[in-house]
Amino acid sequence: MVALYCYVKAEPSIIKEGSVVSISISQLFRRTAPLFMIGGLFLILLTIYPLVSYRFLVFSKNQRKIISPIADIAVAEAQGFINPLVSSKNIAIAKEENKVTVTEGLDLEQINNWFPSASLPSVRESKITHYTLSVPKLGIEDAITEIGGKEIKTKLIHYPGTALPGEYGNAVVFGHSVLPIFYNPKDYKTIFSTIPTLEKGDKIYINFDGIQFVYQVEKYFEVDPEEIEVLQQKFDEQVLSLITCVPPGTYQKRGIIKARLIKE
C-alpha cells in the first residue's frame, strides 16, 4: 500500500492575547466591506444633504430677488442718496468685465476678493475699531466685528466705507460659512453658515460704543460676486447687510440678509 501525503497551507491567523482566531483574508473582507460601504454612503449623504436641503428648503422659500438696476442707482445718485463707493458707472464696468464669474483660486480670507470688481475704500477715521453682533436665533452671541478689517479668519468684518451701526446708509458685515453640519456659532470660520435660514422678523443686535441697535430681518437674497450693488449706500435708510458665501461650504454666490433698524 502506498501512502499519499499532502500539505495544506494554514489559514492566516489573527493572534489576540495568546489565543489564535483563524480568519481568512477573504472572510475578513466580506465581513467588513459592508461596513465600509455604509460608512462611505453616510459621509456622502452628510456632504450632499445640506446642499440639497439648502437648495429646496432655504432657497426656494427665499427666491432670489433682483437688486436695484443701474437705472435706479443713477436716479438715486442724482438725488445724492448713494455714496461713490458704488456708482452706476462702476457697476456697468464690473458687469461688462465679469460676465463670467471667476473666484476659483482667490484667497477668500481677504475680503477684497469677495467682490473682486469693487475697489476697497479706505477706512473711515473713528475711535471705535470694533463692536459686537448677536443673532439669538442662530446662537451667535457678541461676535467681534472689526471695522475696516481685511482678513476674516478670526472675526467678522465690517466692510470699509459702509455706514456704521445706527447711521443712515447700509452697514455691511462679512462672515465665513461652511457646511451646516460643521456649524459652530463661536467659530469665525463657520459663524455665518446658517444665516440663510433667518426669516422676516428675526432680530439682529449690535452693541456699538455702549449703545445697542436692533435690526429686524426683512429678506434674504443671493447675488453673483460681480454684482456689487449690495455695497451701495443710500442715505435715506438705515439698514444692515450680513453677507456670506453660498451655498454654505462653497463660494459660488454671495448670500445676503437685509435687515432694517427698528426701535425696541
C-alpha positions in Angstrom: 0.0 0.0 0.0 1.3 3.4 -1.0 0.7 6.2 1.4 -0.2 9.6 -0.1 0.6 12.8 1.7 -0.4 16.4 1.0 0.4 19.6 2.7 -2.3 22.2 3.4 -1.2 25.8 4.0 -2.6 27.1 7.2 -5.1 30.0 7.0 -3.8 33.4 8.1 -4.3 34.0 11.8 -5.0 36.9 14.0 -3.4 36.5 17.4 -5.2 38.0 20.2 -3.8 37.8 23.8 -2.4 34.4 23.4 -5.4 32.8 21.6 -5.4 32.2 17.9 -8.5 33.1 15.9 -8.3 31.9 12.3 -9.9 34.3 9.9 -9.1 34.2 6.2 -8.4 37.5 4.3 -11.4 36.9 2.1 -13.7 36.3 5.1 -12.4 39.4 6.8 -13.1 41.4 3.6 -16.6 40.0 3.2 -17.4 40.9 6.8 -16.0 44.4 6.8 -16.8 45.5 3.2 -20.5 46.3 4.0 -19.4 48.4 7.0 -17.0 50.5 4.9 -19.7 50.8 2.2 -22.3 52.0 4.7 -19.8 54.4 6.2 -18.9 55.8 2.8 -22.5 56.4 1.9 -23.1 58.1 5.2 -20.3 60.5 4.6 -21.5 61.2 1.1 -25.0 61.9 2.5 -23.6 64.2 5.1 -22.0 66.3 2.4 -24.8 66.2 -0.2 -27.8 66.6 2.1 -27.0 70.1 3.4 -26.6 71.3 -0.2 -29.8 69.7 -1.4 -31.8 70.8 1.6 -30.5 74.3 1.2 -31.5 74.5 -2.4 -35.0 73.1 -1.9 -35.9 74.3 1.6 -34.0 77.6 2.0 -33.5 79.0 -1.5 -37.0 78.0 -2.7 -38.5 79.8 0.3 -36.4 82.9 -0.3 -36.4 83.2 -4.1 -33.6 85.3 -5.4 -34.7 88.9 -5.8 -33.3 91.3 -8.4 -31.2 94.1 -6.9 -31.8 97.7 -7.9 -31.0 98.1 -11.6 -28.4 100.5 -12.8 -31.1 103.0 -13.9 -32.5 103.2 -10.3 -29.0 103.7 -8.9 -28.3 106.5 -11.4 -31.5 108.3 -10.3 -30.5 107.9 -6.6 -27.0 109.3 -7.4 -28.6 112.4 -9.0 -30.6 112.8 -5.8 -27.5 112.5 -3.6 -28.5 109.3 -1.9 -25.7 107.0 -3.0 -22.1 107.1 -1.8 -19.4 107.0 -4.6 -18.3 103.6 -3.1 -20.7 102.0 -5.7 -21.6 104.1 -8.7 -23.7 103.2 -11.8 -20.6 103.6 -13.9 -18.6 101.2 -11.7 -21.4 98.7 -11.7 -21.7 98.8 -15.5 -18.0 98.3 -15.9 -18.0 95.4 -13.4 -20.8 93.6 -15.2 -19.1 94.0 -18.5 -15.7 92.8 -17.3 -17.1 89.9 -15.2 -19.7 88.3 -17.4 -18.2 85.0 -16.3 -17.6 85.0 -12.5 -14.1 83.7 -11.7 -13.5 83.1 -8.0 -11.5 79.9 -8.1 -8.1 80.3 -6.7 -8.9 83.6 -4.9 -8.0 83.8 -1.3 -11.4 84.3 0.4 -9.7 85.1 3.7 -9.2 88.5 2.1 -12.4 90.4 1.9 -11.4 92.3 -1.3 -11.7 89.0 -3.1 -15.4 88.6 -2.2 -16.4 91.2 -4.7 -13.3 91.5 -6.9 -14.9 94.2 -9.0 -15.4 96.6 -6.1 -12.4 98.8 -5.2 -11.7 98.5 -1.5 -12.2 102.0 0.0 -10.1 103.4 2.8 -11.3 103.0 6.4 -13.1 106.0 8.0 -11.3 107.5 10.9 -13.1 106.5 14.1 -12.2 106.0 17.7 -14.3 102.8 17.6 -12.5 99.9 15.8 -14.7 97.0 16.9 -18.2 96.2 18.0 -20.2 93.1 18.8 -23.0 91.4 16.8 -25.6 88.9 18.1 -28.2 86.8 16.4 -30.1 84.9 19.1 -32.0 82.6 16.7 -28.6 81.2 15.4 -26.8 81.2 18.8 -24.4 83.9 17.7 -23.6 86.0 20.8 -21.3 89.0 21.0 -19.4 88.2 17.8 -16.4 90.5 17.4 -16.8 92.7 14.3 -13.8 94.7 13.1 -14.4 97.9 11.3 -12.4 98.0 8.0 -10.5 94.8 8.6 -9.2 92.9 5.7 -8.7 89.3 7.0 -11.7 87.3 8.1 -10.2 84.3 9.9 -10.8 85.3 13.5 -13.6 87.8 13.4 -16.5 89.3 11.4 -15.5 92.2 9.1 -17.4 95.5 8.7 -16.8 96.4 5.1 -14.8 99.7 4.9 -16.7 102.7 3.5 -20.1 101.5 4.6 -22.3 103.1 7.2 -21.5 102.4 10.9 -24.3 100.8 13.0 -27.1 103.3 13.7 -26.1 105.6 10.8 -28.1 106.3 7.7 -26.8 104.0 4.9 -26.0 100.3 4.6 -23.8 98.7 7.2 -22.2 95.7 5.6 -20.8 92.8 7.6 -18.9 89.8 6.1 -18.7 86.4 7.8 -17.5 82.9 6.8 -19.6 79.8 6.2 -19.1 76.1 5.8 -21.4 73.0 5.5 -24.1 73.4 8.2 -23.2 70.1 9.8 -20.0 71.8 11.0 -21.7 75.0 12.2 -20.4 76.5 15.4 -21.6 80.0 16.3 -18.4 80.5 18.3 -16.1 79.7 15.4 -15.5 82.6 13.0 -14.7 80.1 10.2 -18.3 78.8 10.4 -20.2 81.6 12.0 -22.5 82.7 9.1 -23.2 79.2 7.8 -26.9 79.3 8.8 -27.8 83.0 8.1 -29.9 81.9 5.0 -32.3 80.3 7.5 -33.2 83.6 9.0 -36.7 84.7 8.4 -38.6 88.0 8.1 -39.0 89.5 11.6 -35.9 87.8 13.2 -33.7 90.2 15.2 -30.1 91.1 15.0 -28.5 93.0 17.9 -25.4 95.2 17.6 -23.6 96.8 20.6 -21.7 99.8 19.3 -19.8 102.1 21.6 -22.1 101.2 24.5 -25.3 101.6 22.5 -27.5 98.7 21.4 -29.0 98.8 18.0 -31.7 96.4 16.9 -32.2 95.4 13.3 -35.1 93.4 12.0 -34.7 91.0 9.1 -36.6 91.9 6.0 -35.4 89.5 3.3 -32.7 87.1 2.1 -31.4 87.0 -1.5 -28.4 85.9 -3.5 -26.1 87.6 -6.0 -23.0 86.8 -8.1 -19.6 88.1 -7.0 -19.7 90.8 -9.7 -23.0 92.2 -8.5 -21.6 94.9 -6.3 -24.9 96.8 -5.9 -25.2 95.2 -2.5 -22.5 97.5 -1.2 -24.4 100.7 -2.3 -25.0 103.4 0.3 -28.4 105.0 0.1 -28.6 107.7 2.8 -32.4 107.7 3.1 -32.4 104.4 5.0 -30.8 102.7 8.0 -30.1 99.1 7.0 -27.7 96.2 7.8 -26.4 93.6 5.3 -24.9 90.3 6.5 -23.0 88.6 3.7 -21.5 85.2 3.3 -20.7 82.6 0.6 -23.4 80.3 -0.5 -24.4 77.5 -0.9 -22.8 77.0 2.5 -19.4 75.3 2.1 -19.0 76.7 -1.4 -18.0 80.1 -2.9 -20.3 80.3 -6.0 -22.5 83.1 -4.9 -23.0 85.6 -2.1 -26.0 85.3 0.2 -27.3 88.5 1.8 -29.6 89.0 4.8 -31.1 92.5 4.7 -32.3 94.0 7.9 -33.6 97.4 8.9 -33.0 99.4 12.1 -36.0 99.5 14.4 -36.8 100.9 17.8 -37.4 98.3 20.5 
